[in-house]
Amino acid sequence: MITRQFTLQQGPAYPFEREYDLNKILYFDIETTGFSAESTYLYLIGCAYYRDSSFHILQWFSEDIREEGELLAAFFEFLRSYEVLVHYNGTGFDIPYLQRKIKLLGLDYSFDHVVSLDIYKRLTPYKKLFQLKNFKLKTIEKFLGIRRQDMLDGGDLIQVYQSYLGKKHYEELWKKRNPGLSLPALSEAEQLLQLLLLHNSDDIQGLVRLSPILYYADLFEKPIRIQETYIRDREFVICFEITADLPVRITYGNGFAHLDAFGNTANLTISVYEGELKYFYSNYKDYYYLPAEDYAIHKSIASYVDKDYRKKATPSNCYTRKQGIFAPQHEPLITPCFKMNHADKLSFLEIHTDFLLQEENLERYVVHMLQNLLSS
């Protein structure tokens, strides 16, 4: 087994220390010859960790398929000192693969003592914001402007590793048959080894460097602070500060709202309705509808109206009318709620001076509209 270690020049530009001890976080990624632990081999595990004010990479590489147990032992012994395991879709592949290998080899190791932080799973609810062709690690790296030296993918590496094993075996035989001779400074097997180690180290470095992608989840999950609001051209614009530092600008919208966010600020632009809407009373049995006036009045007042000019209210006509500027809401979050028709699922809130001064309600409304952007 080969062990390789070196220091990274750049650490994660994301404040993990807000929730975890940086010294207890371990990034990891594995390389195998396929997806099934029963019929393939584990040949490389790479990690990144923080120590002495720097981030370091540590790799364990199997020079022989019979070294899987040794590889697993080295990794899990190292993992004992850590509490948080960071990975990219490790929940879907890396962790289940290692758990199965442990069982197959009869080893006594587990992930039970660590918190699993899967960046891929963490971002899954927000995929549509990025408008990317896929959500592979390399695609996210490209989105963030991260460049890598390695140009191979996991499928290519299977053949590279098989070639490595063959070349290494051949070179060992050659050395035995030619004891007085030596191979080139960098033999064919060693060249292949460098490719394998480079791919894994680039994956690990990419995993560390793409940590700021988590800020996009924070945009929806952390508190916000309203900075400014205004109406322009039938649009309600809310400018707010976010608990994030988005490295790449995102713009995303649906038929009701559009989000533009970068750094620690964001603008939510909402299409408004200007005109007349209706406020529907829920206790319609207590009201009469006045057809000539086209609104409902309470029975306590309706006694003064001639019976020929009133009729019992129904859910669909028990309303009063209101002129104003209104913003949509997808559930009755801010009251009073206005609608065009009683059966409409979409309701509206009135944009008036008092509402614009209610910062807590504005924040609730922004969160509500952001969540709708994700679900629409």
C-alpha positions as CSV (number, residue, x, y, z in Angstrom):
1,M,0.0,0.0,0.0
2,I,1.2,3.5,-0.9
3,T,0.5,6.4,1.4
4,R,0.9,9.9,0.0
5,Q,0.5,13.2,1.8
6,F,0.8,16.9,0.9
7,T,-0.4,20.3,2.0
8,L,-3.2,22.2,0.1
9,Q,-2.6,25.8,-0.9
10,Q,-6.3,26.7,-0.5
11,G,-8.9,25.7,2.1
12,P,-12.7,25.8,2.1
13,A,-14.1,29.3,1.6
14,Y,-17.1,28.5,3.7
15,P,-17.5,29.0,7.5
16,F,-17.9,25.4,8.7
17,E,-16.7,26.6,12.1
18,R,-20.1,28.2,12.7
19,E,-21.4,24.7,13.3
20,Y,-18.4,22.4,13.7
21,D,-14.9,22.2,15.0
22,L,-12.7,22.6,11.9
23,N,-10.2,20.2,13.4
24,K,-12.9,17.5,13.5
25,I,-13.9,17.7,9.8
26,L,-12.7,15.1,7.3
27,Y,-13.4,15.3,3.5
28,F,-13.2,12.0,1.7
29,D,-13.6,10.3,-1.7
30,I,-13.0,6.8,-2.9
31,E,-12.0,5.1,-6.2
32,T,-13.1,1.7,-7.2
33,T,-13.2,-0.6,-10.2
34,G,-17.0,-0.5,-10.4
35,F,-20.3,0.0,-8.5
36,S,-20.8,-3.4,-6.8
37,A,-18.7,-4.1,-3.7
38,E,-19.2,-7.8,-4.3
39,S,-17.6,-7.9,-7.7
40,T,-15.2,-4.9,-7.8
41,Y,-12.3,-3.6,-5.9
42,L,-11.5,-0.6,-3.7
43,Y,-8.1,0.7,-4.7
44,L,-7.9,4.3,-3.4
45,I,-9.2,6.5,-0.5
46,G,-8.4,10.2,-0.4
47,C,-9.0,12.6,2.5
48,A,-8.5,16.2,3.3
49,Y,-8.2,17.5,6.9
50,Y,-7.2,20.6,8.8
51,R,-4.2,20.7,11.0
52,D,-1.6,23.3,12.1
53,S,-3.5,26.1,10.3
54,S,-3.4,24.4,6.9
55,F,-5.4,21.8,5.0
56,H,-3.7,18.6,4.0
57,I,-4.5,15.7,1.6
58,L,-3.8,12.1,2.6
59,Q,-4.2,9.2,0.1
60,W,-4.0,5.5,0.6
61,F,-3.4,3.5,-2.6
62,S,-3.7,-0.2,-3.1
63,E,-0.8,-1.6,-5.2
64,D,-2.5,-5.0,-5.2
65,I,-6.2,-6.0,-5.1
66,R,-5.4,-8.1,-2.0
67,E,-4.7,-4.9,0.0
68,E,-8.3,-3.8,0.4
69,G,-8.4,-4.7,4.1
70,E,-5.2,-2.8,4.7
71,L,-6.6,0.2,2.9
72,L,-9.8,0.2,4.9
73,A,-8.0,-0.3,8.2
74,A,-5.8,2.8,7.5
75,F,-8.8,4.9,6.6
76,F,-11.0,3.9,9.5
77,E,-8.2,4.3,12.1
78,F,-7.6,7.8,10.8
79,L,-11.4,8.5,10.9
80,R,-11.5,7.8,14.6
81,S,-10.2,11.3,15.3
82,Y,-13.0,13.0,13.4
83,E,-16.6,13.9,14.0
84,V,-17.9,15.2,10.6
85,L,-17.4,13.5,7.3
86,V,-17.9,15.7,4.2
87,H,-18.4,14.1,0.8
88,Y,-20.2,14.6,-2.6
89,N,-23.0,12.0,-3.0
90,G,-21.1,9.7,-0.6
91,T,-24.5,8.8,0.8
92,G,-25.4,7.3,-2.5
93,F,-22.2,5.5,-3.3
94,D,-19.0,5.8,-1.2
95,I,-20.4,5.1,2.2
96,P,-22.7,2.1,1.2
97,Y,-19.8,0.7,-0.8
98,L,-17.4,0.8,2.1
99,Q,-20.0,-0.6,4.5
100,R,-20.5,-3.5,2.2
101,K,-16.8,-4.1,1.8
102,I,-16.3,-4.1,5.6
103,K,-19.0,-6.8,5.9
104,L,-17.5,-8.9,3.1
105,L,-14.1,-8.7,4.6
106,G,-15.3,-9.4,8.1
107,L,-13.9,-6.1,9.5
108,D,-15.2,-4.3,12.6
109,Y,-15.5,-0.6,11.3
110,S,-18.4,1.8,11.0
111,F,-19.4,5.4,10.4
112,D,-21.6,5.4,13.5
113,H,-19.6,8.1,15.3
114,V,-19.5,10.7,12.6
115,V,-22.0,13.2,11.2
116,S,-22.4,12.8,7.5
117,L,-22.5,16.0,5.4
118,D,-23.3,15.2,1.8
119,I,-22.9,18.4,-0.2
120,Y,-24.8,16.8,-3.1
121,K,-27.8,15.9,-0.9
122,R,-27.6,19.3,0.7
123,L,-28.0,21.1,-2.6
124,T,-30.6,18.7,-4.2
125,P,-33.6,20.9,-3.2
126,Y,-32.0,23.9,-4.9
127,K,-30.8,22.2,-8.1
128,K,-33.0,24.2,-10.5
129,L,-31.5,27.5,-9.4
130,F,-28.2,26.7,-11.1
131,Q,-29.8,25.7,-14.4
132,L,-27.0,23.2,-15.1
133,K,-27.0,20.2,-17.4
134,N,-26.3,17.8,-14.5
135,F,-25.1,17.9,-10.9
136,K,-21.8,16.0,-11.2
137,L,-18.9,17.1,-9.1
138,K,-17.0,18.4,-12.2
139,T,-20.0,20.4,-13.3
140,I,-20.3,22.2,-10.0
141,E,-16.5,22.9,-10.1
142,K,-17.0,24.5,-13.5
143,F,-19.9,26.6,-12.3
144,L,-17.6,27.9,-9.5
145,G,-14.7,28.4,-11.9
146,I,-12.6,25.7,-10.3
147,R,-10.0,24.3,-12.6
148,R,-8.5,20.8,-12.3
149,Q,-5.4,19.2,-13.9
150,D,-7.0,15.8,-14.2
151,M,-9.0,15.2,-17.4
152,L,-10.2,11.7,-16.8
153,D,-13.4,10.4,-15.3
154,G,-14.1,7.5,-13.0
155,G,-14.9,5.2,-15.9
156,D,-11.6,5.9,-17.6
157,L,-9.7,5.2,-14.3
158,I,-10.9,1.6,-14.1
159,Q,-9.0,0.8,-17.3
160,V,-6.0,2.9,-16.0
161,Y,-5.9,0.9,-12.7
162,Q,-6.1,-2.4,-14.5
163,S,-3.2,-1.3,-16.8
164,Y,-1.3,-0.2,-13.7
165,L,-1.6,-3.6,-12.1
166,G,-0.4,-5.3,-15.4
167,K,2.5,-2.9,-15.9
168,K,3.6,-3.1,-12.3
169,H,3.6,-6.9,-12.4
170,Y,5.5,-6.9,-15.6
171,E,8.1,-4.4,-14.3
172,E,8.6,-6.5,-11.1
173,L,9.3,-9.6,-13.3
174,W,11.6,-7.6,-15.5
175,K,13.6,-6.4,-12.5
176,K,14.0,-10.0,-11.2
177,R,15.2,-11.2,-14.6
178,N,17.5,-8.2,-15.1
179,P,19.1,-7.6,-11.6
180,G,21.8,-5.3,-13.0
181,L,19.6,-3.0,-14.9
182,S,17.1,-0.4,-13.9
183,L,13.9,1.0,-15.4
184,P,13.4,4.7,-16.5
185,A,13.1,7.2,-13.7
186,L,9.4,7.3,-14.2
187,S,8.3,3.8,-15.4
188,E,5.0,3.2,-17.2
189,A,3.5,1.8,-14.0
190,E,4.5,4.9,-12.1
191,Q,3.1,7.2,-14.9
192,L,-0.3,5.4,-14.5
193,L,0.0,5.7,-10.7
194,Q,0.4,9.4,-11.1
195,L,-2.8,9.6,-13.2
196,L,-4.7,7.7,-10.6
197,L,-3.5,9.7,-7.6
198,L,-4.0,13.0,-9.5
199,H,-7.7,12.2,-10.3
200,N,-8.4,11.5,-6.7
201,S,-6.5,14.4,-5.3
202,D,-8.3,16.7,-7.8
203,D,-11.6,15.3,-6.6
204,I,-10.6,15.9,-2.9
205,Q,-9.3,19.4,-3.6
206,G,-12.5,20.1,-5.7
207,L,-14.6,18.9,-2.8
208,V,-12.8,21.3,-0.4
209,R,-12.9,24.3,-2.8
210,L,-16.5,23.9,-3.8
211,S,-17.6,24.3,-0.2
212,P,-18.9,27.8,-1.0
213,I,-21.7,26.1,-3.0
214,L,-23.4,25.6,0.4
215,Y,-24.0,29.3,0.6
216,Y,-26.8,28.8,-2.0
217,A,-28.6,26.6,0.5
218,D,-28.0,29.2,3.2
219,L,-29.8,31.7,1.0
220,F,-33.0,29.8,1.7
221,E,-32.3,28.5,5.1
222,K,-30.6,31.3,7.0
223,P,-32.1,34.6,8.3
224,I,-32.4,37.5,6.0
225,R,-32.6,41.3,6.6
226,I,-34.7,43.7,4.6
227,Q,-32.8,46.6,3.1
228,E,-35.2,48.4,0.8
229,T,-38.6,48.0,-0.9
230,Y,-40.2,49.9,-3.8
231,I,-42.8,49.7,-6.6
232,R,-41.8,50.2,-10.2
233,D,-43.5,49.4,-13.5
234,R,-46.1,47.0,-11.9
235,E,-43.3,45.2,-9.9
236,F,-42.7,45.0,-6.2
237,V,-39.0,44.9,-5.5
238,I,-37.6,43.8,-2.2
239,C,-33.9,44.1,-1.6
240,F,-32.5,42.1,1.2
241,E,-29.3,41.0,2.9
242,I,-28.5,37.3,3.2
243,T,-26.4,35.3,5.6
244,A,-24.3,34.0,2.7
245,D,-21.5,35.0,0.3
246,L,-22.6,33.7,-3.0
247,P,-19.5,33.3,-5.3
248,V,-21.4,33.3,-8.6
249,R,-24.5,35.4,-9.5
250,I,-27.7,33.4,-9.9
251,T,-30.9,34.6,-11.5
252,Y,-34.1,32.5,-11.5
253,G,-37.8,33.1,-11.7
254,N,-41.3,31.8,-12.4
255,G,-44.5,33.6,-13.5
256,F,-44.8,35.4,-10.2
257,A,-41.3,36.3,-8.9
258,H,-37.7,36.6,-10.0
259,L,-34.6,36.3,-7.8
260,D,-31.3,37.9,-8.5
261,A,-28.6,37.2,-5.9
262,F,-24.8,37.7,-5.6
263,G,-22.4,38.1,-2.7
264,N,-24.5,38.9,0.4
265,T,-27.3,40.7,-1.2
266,A,-30.4,39.7,-3.2
267,N,-33.3,41.3,-5.0
268,L,-36.7,39.6,-5.2
269,T,-38.9,41.2,-8.0
270,I,-42.6,40.3,-7.8
271,S,-45.3,41.0,-10.4
272,V,-48.1,42.9,-8.8
273,Y,-51.8,43.4,-9.6
274,E,-53.1,46.9,-9.7
275,G,-56.9,47.3,-9.6
276,E,-59.9,45.7,-7.7
277,L,-59.9,42.5,-5.7
278,K,-62.3,41.0,-3.2
279,Y,-62.0,40.1,0.4
280,F,-64.2,37.1,1.2
281,Y,-65.8,36.6,4.6
282,S,-65.6,33.1,5.9
283,N,-68.7,33.3,8.0
284,Y,-71.0,33.9,5.0
285,K,-74.1,32.7,6.9
286,D,-73.9,35.9,9.0
287,Y,-74.1,38.1,5.8
288,Y,-76.5,39.3,3.1
289,Y,-75.4,40.0,-0.4
290,L,-76.6,43.2,-2.0
291,P,-76.8,42.6,-5.8
292,A,-77.1,46.3,-6.7
293,E,-74.1,47.4,-4.8
294,D,-72.2,44.1,-5.4
295,Y,-70.9,43.5,-1.9
296,A,-72.0,41.8,1.3
297,I,-73.1,43.3,4.6
298,H,-73.5,41.8,8.0
299,K,-77.0,40.8,9.1
300,S,-77.0,43.3,11.9
301,I,-76.9,46.0,9.3
302,A,-78.9,44.3,6.6
303,S,-82.1,44.6,8.7
304,Y,-82.2,48.2,7.5
305,V,-82.2,47.1,3.8
306,D,-85.4,46.2,2.0
307,K,-85.8,42.5,1.5
308,D,-86.2,42.9,-2.2
309,Y,-82.6,44.4,-2.4
310,R,-80.8,41.7,-0.4
311,K,-80.4,38.0,-0.5
312,K,-78.6,35.4,1.7
313,A,-74.9,35.4,1.0
314,T,-73.0,32.4,-0.3
315,P,-69.3,31.6,-0.1
316,S,-68.8,33.0,-3.6
317,N,-70.6,36.4,-3.1
318,C,-69.8,37.2,0.5
319,Y,-67.2,39.8,-0.1
320,T,-66.3,43.5,-0.1
321,R,-64.3,45.0,-2.9
322,K,-61.0,46.8,-2.6
323,Q,-59.0,49.0,-4.9
324,G,-55.2,48.9,-4.5
325,I,-51.9,47.4,-5.4
326,F,-51.5,43.7,-4.5
327,A,-48.8,41.1,-4.4
328,P,-49.4,37.4,-4.8
329,Q,-49.1,34.8,-2.0
330,H,-49.5,31.1,-2.4
331,E,-51.0,30.5,0.9
332,P,-52.8,32.9,3.3
333,L,-49.6,34.1,4.9
334,I,-50.3,37.8,5.4
335,T,-53.9,38.8,6.2
336,P,-56.2,40.2,5.1
337,C,-56.1,38.0,1.9
338,F,-57.7,39.2,-1.3
339,K,-58.8,37.2,-4.3
340,M,-60.3,37.6,-7.7
341,N,-62.8,34.7,-7.2
342,H,-63.7,32.7,-4.1
343,A,-62.4,29.4,-5.7
344,D,-59.0,30.8,-6.6
345,K,-56.1,29.1,-4.8
346,L,-53.9,32.1,-5.3
347,S,-54.5,35.0,-2.9
348,F,-53.0,38.5,-2.7
349,L,-51.9,40.9,0.1
350,E,-52.3,44.6,-0.2
351,I,-49.1,46.6,-0.5
352,H,-49.6,49.7,1.6
353,T,-47.4,51.9,3.8
354,D,-48.1,49.9,7.0
355,F,-47.1,46.6,5.4
356,L,-43.9,48.1,4.0
357,L,-43.0,49.2,7.5
358,Q,-43.6,45.7,9.0
359,E,-40.1,44.3,8.6
360,E,-41.0,40.9,10.2
361,N,-43.9,40.4,7.8
362,L,-41.7,41.4,4.8
363,E,-39.1,38.9,5.8
364,R,-41.8,36.2,6.2
365,Y,-43.2,37.1,2.7
366,V,-39.7,36.9,1.1
367,V,-39.1,33.5,2.6
368,H,-42.5,32.4,1.4
369,M,-41.9,33.5,-2.1
370,L,-38.4,32.0,-2.2
371,Q,-39.8,28.6,-1.2
372,N,-42.4,28.9,-3.9
373,L,-39.6,29.5,-6.5
374,L,-38.2,26.1,-5.5
375,S,-41.5,24.2,-5.7
376,S,-43.0,25.8,-8.8
